Amino acid sequence: MKLKASLALIAVATLSACVSSPPSRAPQQQAQPRGVEGSWADPSGIISTFQGGTFSTRSTDSNTLLASGTYTTLSPTLVEINMTSLVRNTQARVNCSLVSQSQLNCTQDSGAQFSLTRRI
């Protein structure tokens, strides 16, 4: 009788050890970027940064500020940028559409179009 009770206790202890062991950790994923926040590059490598309502564009070779301004999020996929080009000494309004989490298509008020790709 003691043998049966001992075997039963061992079986319960073994099962409870399996049940009470901590779950395995799944790999953590990086948070997905929200809206346009972050760094973007044009095809020639010029870097544009959107951060907390401010916008800036810098050269990649010397990190020279080329343009700066502000941006307003009009909807989850539309952004309006009001910027000053320090190179041309002009102001422009640019409307951009977030077509995917990694691509931003923009049109300047002059009609010129360009695309930016999110930098990781």
ABEGO torsion letter per residue (X at the ends): XAAAAAAAAAAAAAAAAAAABBBBBBBBBBBBBBEABEBBBBAAGBBBBBBGGBBBBBBAAAGBBABBEBBBBABAABBBBBBBBAAAGBBBBBBBBBABAABBBBBBAAGBBBBBBBBX
